[in-house]
Amino acid sequence: MEKRYWVGICILLLTACVAPNEEAMIPTISEADSAVKNAFLHDAKQHDNSMAMDMVKNDIGSLQIMAVDNCEIQEPDAMVCDVYSDFKPAGSHEVRSNRDKVGFVKTDGEWVAKLHKPQLRGFDE
């Protein structure tokens, strides 16, 4: 009985060390929310248009990331995920729910969203 107990403990420890929790390797909802909003702001700044910047700031205030799921690992710190969001335009009662493929790259310990169309392995256009 004692031998079985120790074998079970060893297998449990080996499993924990060999197979890291994949959930911990994907962006949290908060991290994805911040990364997506920062990507929109960065894109607006690159176009150097104050009107576009104001629109983007208004829009990201109405955007809320609800879930991050179905991530496909591209590289150790890069992946493409399904991102579910709700968008409620200012002054409206309508809520638009969306699912988008978003690329994420971990840079200096923080997730950065890639808003361009991500390249999926094995995906023929």
NULO-238012 format. One line per 3 residues: number of its first residue (from 0); for each residue x, y, z of C-alpha. Coordinates in nm, 2 decimals. Layout:
<recs>
NUM) X,Y,Z  ...;
</recs>
This chain:
<recs>
0) 0.00,0.00,0.00  0.28,0.24,0.09  0.47,0.17,-0.23;
3) 0.16,0.25,-0.44  0.12,0.58,-0.25  0.47,0.69,-0.32;
6) 0.45,0.58,-0.69  0.13,0.79,-0.72  0.30,1.09,-0.56;
9) 0.60,1.06,-0.79  0.38,1.04,-1.10  0.19,1.35,-0.98;
12) 0.51,1.54,-0.93  0.65,1.44,-1.27  0.33,1.54,-1.44;
15) 0.33,1.88,-1.28  0.69,1.94,-1.38  0.67,1.81,-1.73;
18) 0.34,1.95,-1.84  0.30,2.31,-1.74  -0.05,2.45,-1.71;
21) -0.14,2.59,-2.05  -0.40,2.82,-1.90  -0.12,3.01,-1.72;
24) 0.06,3.06,-2.05  -0.22,3.25,-2.22  -0.32,3.61,-2.16;
27) -0.57,3.67,-1.88  -0.89,3.86,-1.97  -0.74,4.17,-1.80;
30) -0.41,4.13,-1.99  -0.59,4.08,-2.32  -0.81,4.38,-2.26;
33) -0.51,4.60,-2.19  -0.31,4.46,-2.49  -0.60,4.51,-2.74;
36) -0.67,4.86,-2.62  -0.31,4.96,-2.63  -0.28,4.82,-2.98;
39) -0.57,5.03,-3.10  -0.41,5.34,-2.94  -0.07,5.26,-3.09;
42) -0.23,5.22,-3.44  -0.41,5.55,-3.41  -0.09,5.73,-3.30;
45) 0.09,5.60,-3.61  -0.17,5.76,-3.83  -0.10,6.09,-3.65;
48) -0.46,6.20,-3.68  -0.62,6.37,-3.37  -0.97,6.30,-3.49;
51) -0.89,5.93,-3.53  -0.72,5.93,-3.19  -1.03,6.08,-3.02;
54) -1.25,5.82,-3.19  -1.03,5.53,-3.08  -1.02,5.66,-2.72;
57) -1.40,5.68,-2.73  -1.43,5.33,-2.88  -1.19,5.16,-2.64;
60) -1.39,5.30,-2.35  -1.69,5.11,-2.49  -1.50,4.79,-2.55;
63) -1.48,4.51,-2.29  -1.29,4.18,-2.35  -1.51,3.90,-2.21;
66) -1.30,3.59,-2.27  -0.98,3.45,-2.43  -1.00,3.10,-2.56;
69) -0.88,2.84,-2.81  -0.52,2.97,-2.83  -0.29,2.82,-3.09;
72) 0.07,2.84,-2.98  0.28,2.98,-3.27  0.61,3.02,-3.07;
75) 0.70,2.99,-2.70  0.57,3.34,-2.63  0.34,3.40,-2.93;
78) -0.01,3.27,-3.00  -0.33,3.34,-3.18  -0.65,3.33,-2.97;
81) -1.02,3.37,-3.00  -1.10,3.69,-2.82  -1.46,3.75,-2.73;
84) -1.57,4.11,-2.66  -1.87,4.32,-2.60  -1.89,4.67,-2.76;
87) -2.15,4.92,-2.66  -2.13,5.24,-2.88  -2.15,5.56,-2.68;
90) -2.51,5.68,-2.64  -2.65,5.34,-2.75  -2.82,5.06,-2.56;
93) -2.71,4.81,-2.82  -2.43,4.57,-2.72  -2.24,4.40,-3.00;
96) -2.08,4.08,-2.91  -1.78,3.98,-3.12  -1.53,3.70,-3.17;
99) -1.20,3.78,-3.33  -0.87,3.61,-3.39  -0.60,3.81,-3.22;
102) -0.23,3.75,-3.22  -0.05,3.79,-2.89  0.33,3.82,-2.83;
105) 0.48,3.83,-2.48  0.74,4.11,-2.48  0.93,4.22,-2.16;
108) 0.68,4.02,-1.95  0.37,4.19,-2.10  0.13,4.07,-2.37;
111) 0.12,4.28,-2.68  -0.18,4.23,-2.92  -0.13,4.21,-3.30;
114) -0.43,4.36,-3.47  -0.33,4.27,-3.82  -0.46,3.94,-3.97;
117) -0.26,3.67,-3.78  -0.08,3.41,-3.99  -0.22,3.07,-3.89;
120) -0.01,2.76,-3.96  -0.16,2.54,-4.22  -0.42,2.80,-4.31;
123) -0.48,2.83,-4.68  -0.62,3.16,-4.80;
</recs>
